[in-house]
């Protein structure tokens, strides 16, 4: 059996990523484990199971969003809370035990309950329309929050005092309090009248008793239940694929060197320099899987000969979708700006502003994954200042109706030249919005030290050229893009592809050829190499 231990944590807490439907998504759910599960689930290459360590009362909805609703999994908190149900159920907040005289007010986002003209509760819903949380109010402040499981029961109850959380109770599916986690110091108390947890052994379910009724933190509880499950289901040919994350280190420390272990590194989720235990784990792991060649190079540079088995397997596969950029009258230039140093950002904007003066069809679309509400405004104001410093009209960044109309030198009724806006912001958090954005882009300019992996995969899938600082698996210099180290070379590189349809089409052909190396079939072939070694 292949076991996946994911890093699906909310803000480094033992909680799932679920959120109410109307709140702006501040993070993406996609990562290396999601892709790995999708590939093994659809290919049937090997039996696998997901081992969940976090509290995930809406995990079935997560699986549905990722297209793997029938994926096999074990939940540590299901074992702790003695939950045996597997299937989600449809339930309504009207079925809850409300007091007599309750009145419901339906807003476009939530349902608010009033009792005697005072706010009594607020009901939040998930993306599937199911109730996920009911906040109870007293004297205008939250007094309690019930967290609902998509299988039809209250999974956890947060208790507040003067608007501040005091503790969280985790309940069984029958409503019995199983354990209490205190917010001030994190200690955990087990209910002495319900001090058992479940051990799942295939189709058999056994019960075990907690070693203690008091724990310093929730991690100690999770560790005890997890180890009990592993010991019960220990098989010689088991392989564990561990997503490297701070919260998964205790698992890695226990399993690496004792079992066949694959450590999976994804983006900057686990920075080696911050964790001294990393050297031991990497050195003794059976195999290292990274998300990119850049990550592999970094590990090889840090550990040298200590790493014997390492392979980069992209968490994203290429899917040819040529998009609609060639059908548009404008030529959109996608420019990722996250994490760019100020000096590099300023130099980049200056060159782009210079180029669009020579190409009236070119539009600059600044790409960011930052979900802050005011980011587009701050970003455009910053760009406008740079543009103005080099002698161009700031109205190519900020429309005139947004500018201050009370300037002293404004003459009422004076005819004004209409200046088209040439700079825009593409604020994309999840992968779906990124893919939609890419379909309209004509070219990408990524001057980051390490180009955005998902953007590069989307570029070859959409067959659009890339201008980057160094060559990667997804961009071959002089074929489907250019390597540009000096910012002064950017206008010429843009003109090569945007000024000639023949050059752009040639890059399209090369992009298509490169994309064939990153299809799901090719990625599975790499996983077969890992699997054959582990056997």
FENFEN-V610340 format. One record per backbone hydrogen bond with DSSP energy under -0.5 kcal/mol. CO is the residue of the C=O (numbers start at 1). NH is the residue of the N-H. E is the energy in kcal/mol with one decimal. If there is no record, write none. Layout:
co:CO nh:NH e:E
co:CO nh:NH e:E
//
This chain:
co:1 nh:3 e:-0.6
co:1 nh:239 e:-2.5
co:2 nh:4 e:-0.5
co:2 nh:49 e:-2.2
co:3 nh:5 e:-0.5
co:3 nh:241 e:-3.6
co:4 nh:6 e:-0.7
co:4 nh:51 e:-3.2
co:5 nh:243 e:-2.5
co:7 nh:9 e:-1.4
co:9 nh:11 e:-0.8
co:10 nh:13 e:-1.3
co:13 nh:10 e:-0.7
co:13 nh:15 e:-2.2
co:14 nh:55 e:-1.9
co:15 nh:10 e:-1.6
co:20 nh:23 e:-0.9
co:31 nh:35 e:-1.7
co:32 nh:36 e:-2.4
co:33 nh:37 e:-2.9
co:34 nh:38 e:-2.3
co:35 nh:39 e:-2.5
co:36 nh:40 e:-2.3
co:37 nh:41 e:-2.6
co:38 nh:42 e:-2.3
co:39 nh:43 e:-2.2
co:40 nh:44 e:-1.8
co:47 nh:2 e:-2.1
co:49 nh:4 e:-2.5
co:50 nh:52 e:-0.7
co:50 nh:74 e:-3.1
co:52 nh:76 e:-2.7
co:54 nh:56 e:-0.7
co:55 nh:16 e:-1.5
co:56 nh:59 e:-1.3
co:57 nh:150 e:-2.6
co:58 nh:61 e:-0.6
co:58 nh:62 e:-1.3
co:59 nh:63 e:-2.4
co:60 nh:64 e:-1.9
co:61 nh:65 e:-2.3
co:62 nh:66 e:-1.6
co:63 nh:68 e:-2.7
co:64 nh:67 e:-1.2
co:68 nh:71 e:-2.2
co:72 nh:50 e:-2.4
co:74 nh:52 e:-3.2
co:74 nh:76 e:-0.5
co:75 nh:79 e:-1.8
co:76 nh:80 e:-2.3
co:77 nh:81 e:-2.9
co:78 nh:83 e:-2.7
co:79 nh:82 e:-0.6
co:79 nh:198 e:-2.4
co:81 nh:173 e:-0.5
co:82 nh:84 e:-0.6
co:89 nh:91 e:-0.6
co:92 nh:95 e:-1.5
co:93 nh:96 e:-1.4
co:96 nh:98 e:-1.6
co:99 nh:102 e:-1.3
co:103 nh:114 e:-3.4
co:104 nh:106 e:-0.5
co:105 nh:107 e:-0.7
co:105 nh:112 e:-2.7
co:110 nh:107 e:-2.3
co:111 nh:123 e:-3.1
co:112 nh:105 e:-3.3
co:113 nh:120 e:-3.2
co:113 nh:121 e:-1.7
co:114 nh:103 e:-2.5
co:115 nh:118 e:-1.1
co:118 nh:115 e:-2.7
co:120 nh:137 e:-2.5
co:121 nh:113 e:-3.0
co:122 nh:124 e:-0.5
co:122 nh:135 e:-2.6
co:123 nh:111 e:-1.5
co:124 nh:132 e:-2.2
co:124 nh:133 e:-1.3
co:125 nh:21 e:-2.4
co:126 nh:129 e:-1.8
co:130 nh:126 e:-2.9
co:132 nh:148 e:-1.8
co:133 nh:124 e:-3.1
co:134 nh:136 e:-0.5
co:134 nh:146 e:-2.7
co:135 nh:122 e:-2.1
co:136 nh:143 e:-3.1
co:136 nh:144 e:-1.4
co:138 nh:141 e:-1.6
co:141 nh:138 e:-2.9
co:142 nh:163 e:-0.7
co:143 nh:160 e:-2.5
co:144 nh:136 e:-3.8
co:145 nh:147 e:-0.6
co:145 nh:158 e:-2.8
co:146 nh:134 e:-2.0
co:146 nh:148 e:-0.6
co:147 nh:155 e:-2.6
co:147 nh:156 e:-1.5
co:149 nh:152 e:-2.2
co:149 nh:153 e:-0.7
co:150 nh:89 e:-2.2
co:153 nh:149 e:-3.2
co:153 nh:155 e:-0.6
co:155 nh:171 e:-2.3
co:156 nh:147 e:-3.2
co:157 nh:169 e:-3.0
co:158 nh:145 e:-2.5
co:159 nh:166 e:-3.5
co:159 nh:167 e:-1.2
co:161 nh:164 e:-1.8
co:164 nh:161 e:-2.9
co:166 nh:183 e:-2.5
co:166 nh:184 e:-0.5
co:167 nh:159 e:-2.7
co:168 nh:181 e:-2.9
co:169 nh:157 e:-2.7
co:170 nh:178 e:-3.5
co:170 nh:179 e:-1.3
co:172 nh:175 e:-1.7
co:176 nh:172 e:-2.5
co:178 nh:191 e:-2.5
co:179 nh:170 e:-2.7
co:180 nh:182 e:-0.5
co:180 nh:189 e:-2.4
co:181 nh:168 e:-2.6
co:182 nh:186 e:-1.3
co:187 nh:182 e:-2.6
co:188 nh:215 e:-2.9
co:189 nh:180 e:-2.6
co:190 nh:192 e:-0.5
co:191 nh:194 e:-2.2
co:192 nh:195 e:-0.5
co:195 nh:210 e:-2.3
co:197 nh:208 e:-2.7
co:199 nh:201 e:-0.6
co:199 nh:206 e:-2.9
co:200 nh:202 e:-0.5
co:201 nh:204 e:-2.2
co:204 nh:201 e:-3.1
co:206 nh:199 e:-3.0
co:208 nh:197 e:-2.5
co:213 nh:190 e:-2.8
co:215 nh:188 e:-2.7
co:217 nh:220 e:-0.6
co:217 nh:221 e:-0.8
co:218 nh:222 e:-2.5
co:219 nh:223 e:-2.9
co:220 nh:224 e:-1.9
co:221 nh:225 e:-2.2
co:222 nh:226 e:-2.8
co:223 nh:227 e:-2.6
co:224 nh:228 e:-1.8
co:225 nh:229 e:-1.9
co:226 nh:230 e:-2.4
co:227 nh:231 e:-2.8
co:228 nh:232 e:-1.7
co:229 nh:233 e:-1.9
co:231 nh:234 e:-0.8
co:235 nh:238 e:-1.4
co:238 nh:260 e:-0.8
co:239 nh:3 e:-3.4
co:239 nh:241 e:-0.5
co:240 nh:242 e:-0.7
co:240 nh:262 e:-3.4
co:241 nh:5 e:-2.7
co:241 nh:243 e:-0.6
co:242 nh:244 e:-0.6
co:242 nh:264 e:-2.8
co:245 nh:248 e:-1.5
co:245 nh:249 e:-0.5
co:246 nh:249 e:-0.9
co:248 nh:252 e:-2.2
co:249 nh:253 e:-3.1
co:250 nh:254 e:-1.3
co:251 nh:255 e:-2.4
co:252 nh:256 e:-2.8
co:255 nh:258 e:-1.9
co:255 nh:259 e:-3.0
co:259 nh:257 e:-0.7
co:259 nh:261 e:-0.6
co:260 nh:240 e:-2.8
co:261 nh:263 e:-0.5
co:261 nh:286 e:-1.4
co:261 nh:287 e:-1.6
co:262 nh:242 e:-3.0
co:262 nh:264 e:-0.6
co:263 nh:265 e:-0.6
co:263 nh:289 e:-2.8
co:264 nh:244 e:-2.7
co:265 nh:291 e:-0.7
co:266 nh:269 e:-2.1
co:270 nh:272 e:-0.7
co:271 nh:274 e:-1.6
co:272 nh:275 e:-1.8
co:275 nh:278 e:-1.7
co:276 nh:279 e:-0.7
co:277 nh:281 e:-1.8
co:278 nh:282 e:-2.9
co:279 nh:283 e:-2.4
co:280 nh:284 e:-1.9
co:281 nh:285 e:-1.0
co:287 nh:263 e:-2.3
co:288 nh:311 e:-2.1
co:289 nh:265 e:-2.7
co:290 nh:313 e:-2.5
co:292 nh:296 e:-1.8
co:293 nh:297 e:-2.6
co:294 nh:298 e:-2.0
co:295 nh:299 e:-2.3
co:296 nh:300 e:-2.5
co:297 nh:301 e:-2.2
co:298 nh:302 e:-2.1
co:299 nh:303 e:-2.8
co:300 nh:304 e:-2.0
co:303 nh:306 e:-2.2
co:304 nh:307 e:-1.5
co:306 nh:308 e:-0.7
co:308 nh:310 e:-0.5
co:309 nh:288 e:-1.7
co:311 nh:290 e:-2.2
co:311 nh:313 e:-0.6
co:324 nh:327 e:-1.6
co:324 nh:328 e:-0.6
co:325 nh:328 e:-1.0
co:330 nh:332 e:-0.6
co:331 nh:363 e:-2.6
co:332 nh:334 e:-0.6
co:332 nh:442 e:-2.9
co:332 nh:443 e:-1.3
co:333 nh:365 e:-3.2
co:334 nh:445 e:-3.0
co:335 nh:367 e:-2.4
co:337 nh:340 e:-1.5
co:341 nh:345 e:-2.9
co:342 nh:346 e:-2.8
co:343 nh:347 e:-2.0
co:344 nh:348 e:-2.2
co:345 nh:349 e:-2.4
co:346 nh:350 e:-2.1
co:347 nh:351 e:-1.7
co:348 nh:352 e:-2.2
co:349 nh:353 e:-2.9
co:350 nh:354 e:-1.8
co:351 nh:355 e:-2.2
co:352 nh:356 e:-2.3
co:353 nh:357 e:-0.5
co:354 nh:357 e:-0.7
co:355 nh:358 e:-2.1
co:355 nh:359 e:-0.7
co:359 nh:362 e:-1.4
co:361 nh:331 e:-3.1
co:363 nh:333 e:-3.3
co:363 nh:365 e:-0.6
co:364 nh:366 e:-0.6
co:364 nh:424 e:-2.5
co:365 nh:335 e:-2.8
co:366 nh:426 e:-3.5
co:367 nh:337 e:-2.3
co:367 nh:338 e:-0.6
co:368 nh:428 e:-2.2
co:372 nh:375 e:-1.2
co:374 nh:378 e:-2.2
co:375 nh:379 e:-3.1
co:376 nh:380 e:-2.4
co:377 nh:381 e:-2.2
co:378 nh:382 e:-1.9
co:379 nh:383 e:-2.2
co:380 nh:384 e:-2.9
co:381 nh:385 e:-1.9
co:382 nh:386 e:-1.6
co:383 nh:387 e:-2.7
co:384 nh:388 e:-2.4
co:385 nh:389 e:-1.9
co:386 nh:390 e:-1.2
co:387 nh:392 e:-2.2
co:388 nh:391 e:-1.5
co:393 nh:396 e:-1.8
co:394 nh:397 e:-1.8
co:394 nh:398 e:-2.2
co:396 nh:422 e:-3.6
co:396 nh:423 e:-1.3
co:397 nh:399 e:-0.5
co:399 nh:402 e:-1.6
co:399 nh:403 e:-0.9
co:400 nh:403 e:-0.5
co:404 nh:407 e:-0.6
co:407 nh:410 e:-1.6
co:410 nh:412 e:-0.6
co:411 nh:414 e:-2.0
co:417 nh:419 e:-0.6
co:418 nh:420 e:-0.6
co:422 nh:364 e:-3.0
co:424 nh:366 e:-3.2
co:425 nh:427 e:-0.7
co:426 nh:368 e:-2.4
co:426 nh:428 e:-0.9
co:430 nh:434 e:-1.5
co:431 nh:435 e:-2.4
co:432 nh:436 e:-2.0
co:433 nh:437 e:-2.0
co:434 nh:438 e:-2.4
co:435 nh:439 e:-1.3
co:437 nh:440 e:-1.5
co:438 nh:441 e:-1.6
co:439 nh:324 e:-2.7
co:439 nh:325 e:-0.8
co:442 nh:465 e:-0.6
co:443 nh:334 e:-2.9
co:444 nh:446 e:-0.5
co:444 nh:467 e:-2.7
co:445 nh:447 e:-0.6
co:446 nh:469 e:-0.7
co:449 nh:451 e:-0.5
co:452 nh:456 e:-2.2
co:453 nh:457 e:-2.3
co:454 nh:458 e:-2.2
co:455 nh:459 e:-2.2
co:456 nh:460 e:-2.2
co:457 nh:461 e:-1.9
co:458 nh:462 e:-2.5
co:459 nh:463 e:-0.6
co:459 nh:464 e:-2.5
co:461 nh:321 e:-2.4
co:465 nh:444 e:-1.8
co:466 nh:468 e:-0.6
co:466 nh:482 e:-1.7
co:467 nh:446 e:-2.4
co:468 nh:484 e:-3.2
co:472 nh:475 e:-1.0
co:475 nh:472 e:-1.3
co:475 nh:477 e:-0.6
co:476 nh:479 e:-2.4
co:476 nh:480 e:-1.2
co:476 nh:481 e:-0.5
co:480 nh:466 e:-1.6
co:481 nh:478 e:-2.3
co:482 nh:468 e:-2.1
co:482 nh:484 e:-0.7
co:486 nh:489 e:-2.0
co:487 nh:490 e:-1.7
co:489 nh:493 e:-2.1
co:490 nh:494 e:-2.7
co:491 nh:495 e:-2.4
co:492 nh:496 e:-1.7
co:493 nh:497 e:-1.1
co:494 nh:498 e:-3.2
co:495 nh:499 e:-1.9
co:500 nh:504 e:-1.8
co:501 nh:505 e:-2.6
co:502 nh:506 e:-2.0
co:503 nh:507 e:-2.1
co:504 nh:508 e:-1.7
co:505 nh:509 e:-1.8
co:506 nh:510 e:-1.9
co:507 nh:511 e:-2.6
co:508 nh:512 e:-1.9
co:509 nh:513 e:-1.9
co:510 nh:514 e:-2.5
co:511 nh:515 e:-2.4
co:512 nh:516 e:-0.9
co:513 nh:516 e:-0.6
co:514 nh:517 e:-1.9
co:515 nh:518 e:-1.8
co:516 nh:519 e:-0.6
co:518 nh:318 e:-2.9
co:519 nh:523 e:-2.2
co:520 nh:524 e:-2.4
co:521 nh:525 e:-1.6
co:522 nh:526 e:-1.4
co:523 nh:527 e:-1.9
co:524 nh:528 e:-2.0
co:525 nh:529 e:-1.3
co:526 nh:530 e:-1.6
co:527 nh:531 e:-2.8
co:528 nh:532 e:-2.9
co:529 nh:533 e:-1.7
co:530 nh:534 e:-2.2
co:531 nh:535 e:-1.5
//
